[in-house]
Amino acid sequence: MNSSLIQLKKHGQRMVAVSEHFELAPLYDTAFLKALGRAFYWQHQIDSGKAESGAAIALQEGMHKTSVNNFLRLALLCTDIVKMLMEGLQPRSMTLHWFLRNSFPIGWEEQLQLIADDVR
């Protein structure tokens, strides 16, 4: 392939090689976006006093309290990561499964560094 047909473009926090004839399409992770929406909604319920805790939400939703609390952690994601997810430009390794199974820092700078290190 002729190297002049390939160029580097920024997608989220990554540089990827794309040809003039093919560009990497955004990848919208609908499961992640739904979980993120739930997390923000539930956090709002707690912040506004409509729900006492994650356990109260779990009882209301018919879910296990551990599951609700794991989803609530997503409300702590920095705005840059949320924006990447909304635009479908997150690193392919940034999945809902990874976030629910691993701990991630609360600090936004540390979260961005974790993403820059390619979410292992």
HUVEN-V462733 format. One record per backbone hydrogen bond with DSSP energy under -1.0 kcal/mol. NH is the residue of the N-H (numbers start at 0). CO is the residue of the C=O. E is the energy in kcal/mol with one decimal. If there is no record, write none. Layout:
nh = <NH,NH>
co = <CO,CO>
e = <E,E>
This chain:
nh = <4,5,6,8,10,13,15,17,19,26,29,32,33,34,35,36,37,38,39,40,41,42,43,44,45,46,47,48,49,50,56,57,58,59,60,61,62,67,68,69,70,71,72,73,74,75,76,81,82,83,84,85,86,88,93,94,98,99,100,101,110,111,112,113,114,115,116,117,118>
co = <1,2,17,15,13,10,8,6,4,87,27,28,29,30,31,32,33,34,35,36,37,38,39,40,41,42,43,45,44,44,52,53,54,55,56,57,57,63,64,65,66,67,68,70,71,72,73,77,78,79,80,81,82,83,90,92,94,95,96,97,106,107,108,109,110,111,112,114,113>
e = <-1.8,-1.3,-2.9,-2.5,-3.1,-1.9,-2.8,-2.8,-1.6,-2.9,-1.2,-2.6,-2.5,-2.2,-2.6,-2.2,-2.4,-2.6,-2.4,-2.4,-3.3,-2.5,-2.1,-2.1,-2.1,-3.0,-2.5,-1.1,-1.4,-1.9,-1.9,-2.6,-2.1,-2.1,-2.8,-1.1,-2.6,-1.8,-2.5,-2.2,-2.3,-2.5,-1.1,-1.6,-1.5,-1.9,-1.7,-2.2,-2.6,-2.1,-2.3,-2.5,-2.1,-2.5,-2.2,-1.4,-2.0,-2.4,-1.5,-1.5,-2.1,-2.4,-2.1,-2.2,-2.0,-2.5,-2.0,-1.9,-1.8>
